[in-house]
């Protein structure tokens, strides 16, 4: 079930809010309210596949047993149990997510006739497995007792963040899940505003870019060599699509959680305004960045063993982070490219030199955009073809209909031609410019709605942005016009 679907917006969500209001506001029964949200979350998962629900519950049960075992062990003996628990989680995600890639790689390198197992990818396995590992590690370090089964099940199945994050830390939201504050305007209004912004980002902007991005990269996988304009248009389309798709989902997740008084962490903060690749990763998928830093980069040694080791650790962390996104070597290349840029960025900072703001922004955005080509393509040949188009090696094909006005350029610009089958026309260029204006110049949803999170969820910002509800209402209305043909989130099965 998708957040932007008719069934969710006009079916599950109103029914859940009504049941929650009855349990928490009218009956003042916290436990019943927890069961209401848990039941809705489990139904939300089962609506996609009963197998998804069975796999999630089995993973939760196994890890709850591990947490109970960790609580009984002395600190000196927890490391062995923790290692077994982490290995169990990695084997679980490895079998379902990377089994096919492993078998295909072995078959290709060895020449053996091996058939991939073809196991279905469970819903949200990447996200809840990382969260389980974080809870196991933190429990082993701090000696926490195992949480109550109901609280743990509610935490990991909580439907707002389940599909694509934000990644949560148990102790940060445990109190909110255990108290389940009553439904009131203080949280419901900013929650509705965040959801409306996210719905607009997803249903109007991201889905509006999907046809151009899918057509462009579909051509690439078919062996097409894109022209200069098509290569740039298709690459920018995906660059903005994945941003508005993923940040739109995060906004909707944050908004839905606020209905129940749960303040999810910020996951996006205008990442395309970043002035360095380090700054980008402090703004993009911020909870994943925190997980990789806390549980992988520091575990490898971080920056404690000299600059060279620091760069190696960055490369390893980002390469593994790339593979986390999916079973494709292009994901690994995407992660390695970001690791290389991060290492170069740290080295540049060590020189004490600084680029002008405009140049720093342009270099950062260009690097991120080029890396998205690796993220989106399935083969290195397709990525190379796109890079060739970006630098004009495949010629420059102008949109048809402007031959008379631009014909004099044909004798001046080498390789210039008009293409009747070009994907990027004037209307696509205008839409890309609209997307760029939002991403580069507009305040983000956090700045518009939530403001100072230290004052509690949903407070402060409404006083500074009185037009916020009006703007968000208009965006939500536009989003509702597009829900009858919902498109799955890009991260839906990551």
Steps between C-alpha positions, in 0.01 A plus 500: 500500500631844405459819699387678186229249412125551518468196727739640757390865504126434498497152655763384745611840633155638597402167655824487699470858624141442608591182688803666656296802611243270659763293682729784614281809523161361603595185694841631612644151450864516398539125457195481275635791294828311458314191382299709254815645339675162505204326336480772232874470438482123461202536265695760301782249452271204427316704236812472287578136574429259782854369445638846577313498829615148589865585429488821702338330799744209486793743494356691794447180699855376443651835592284534812644166614850630430428816701380294795815288477722811487333636813587183693866489396782674681665783308809290429290232329260724308732540203462138392121514523496837325714360218259208456201735500651739243608205284146361513358832378759535226438143382128574491541808282780332304288204395198701389670808359841387375455129430431551129793741454738261676395200290508702174848633582633152580346358183645778285852479646520121523309400189273270702137464398342629819142620533423789740254399774262782408381568855252790525632815663305553824343837561722743696758231584793740462352755739378279780813282487723806551279615787515158661880500475513849656281387791710186553827696504366772729348242738829309518699819566267641765371179654136590435233246590297362211202728427146371543395296198206728421713815509768345282245371248338844485837669452612287206165463327391864552360559153595868440875434483498131404531512121789740457596651832600721663712249685408514868690447822290320759583719799416818309136407439435241772340753733261626231398147403439402861291808584315541165388857559137591422412617152479880504553803280848571638637199317225424247521838323876494433465128423242573233717780364804274471294227338355748248844628400628144463200397292559793264869416469426138424178502297552821302873560471672160527233308309490779243871441436473121496393463136800698368750333733367149432492554125856636496656226709291235328655611171845484654451140611384420147829624354391850394766773488329818626564840352632787709160647587333165566789388721482815711121504508471133597775525762350813657155338492622209710709728723189696595269197491689306766530809719131592489395135520711414803466830684128498422468158660695619804273804535192277487655264755581788736149641460326169565712433810412843642133396512603259775739740673812329366767741372703318237851633435569733210613301198543769232602862533537658154788271391528659156597828667814335643833673445711182533451126481553485877219752538286298258519189717406708803180594315411192289347191666639631826399197708683261265807724520483482878468121496796456263711736707412356842495128423735458204741792453589523871517120525761504222706751694359827370769767484700374798775329300621772267379661181564209263308259722225759532463516122496120476233483769291757315530298179402175673211660686350663194552194278318284753237772528460486123450124505244545777279672244477192279659193350685665213864578446396840368376579852846410627655732239263776609606454862869482407467821298350679800771355723763635262339845498475503881868409533593770248281750684674428832839528331400832344386633837838409641666745261309793650389615154138589425303528177257785437147401613360485149780283370487274808125449454536431126780247553302321774175480307676386183682224686178381664315508167768298320495241777123462460572362152683208661218460752229484232665296226521122521818453297826689464446516121179697551674734744787560256254573218329760720830661598594516131177680425556748782825619344356510148679197352169372360413826325256777585140438398271801545126461559302500175284796407775759520688417182436834329610709797805294588608379156793748480657321797527179301797634309674626812455227762654162405258209523192723531180345369125498562351182641140398454543229764657722762365456853572848634284774355417851615231385747741253661762774530246729666402230752865432581551873560198497734650208695837674519338816638338302783812298584747789477307804620193408706491431877467133581208337678680494835558875486139563398323273749691368797750771581687459829470132593640568850160645596323176418337365184310753296558815707651833410493486122132584461558831677776593255323373185135603527443423136640151551162327541361677191802407288504143626127466444538610139789259445302218657203572275724481194642174630153350550425557133778256412428210738284292268804363318762476776858408413704290743774677693850454358609362838190282533690169473853606595 
